[in-house]
Amino acid sequence: MAMNAGEIEAMIRKALPDAQVTIEDLRGDGDHYAAYVTSASFKGKSRVQQHQMVYEALKGRMGNELHALALQTSAPKD
């Protein structure tokens, strides 16, 4: 069962309440998304750590309901 963009965004916002989140359905199939996430929580973290925080927010759905997620993360610019 595929996930919809709203579900993905809600899960990320729940884990990272200050996040600016944009979700794009890359193929229109509900399986392949791009996510752009900006959060102050990412400050001082490596790109890998930032991505891990987003994957944790998705609570194990990566690879199951969510087949592919192209992820771009950043901390806000001061």
Phi, psi and omega in degrees: 000128182282161175258152174262162184301323180297322178296314180299311180300315181298319180294319180292316180295328178295319181281328183231078189302333181273358189293143166263122187234130172234127180244134179235126176278110189287329184239355182075016183253359181072012180241338186235109184236159166243138177235133177243116187232124175241128181209141175297337178298341182277348182303132178080359181259148175288165178301319179298316179296321178298314180296321178299323178297320179291317179298321176299322180297332182275000170047052174079007180279343175298132180087348177249261178295330181251106187285314184217137179223110173278118190244130173234124182236155176197159171267150179297148177281139181290000000 
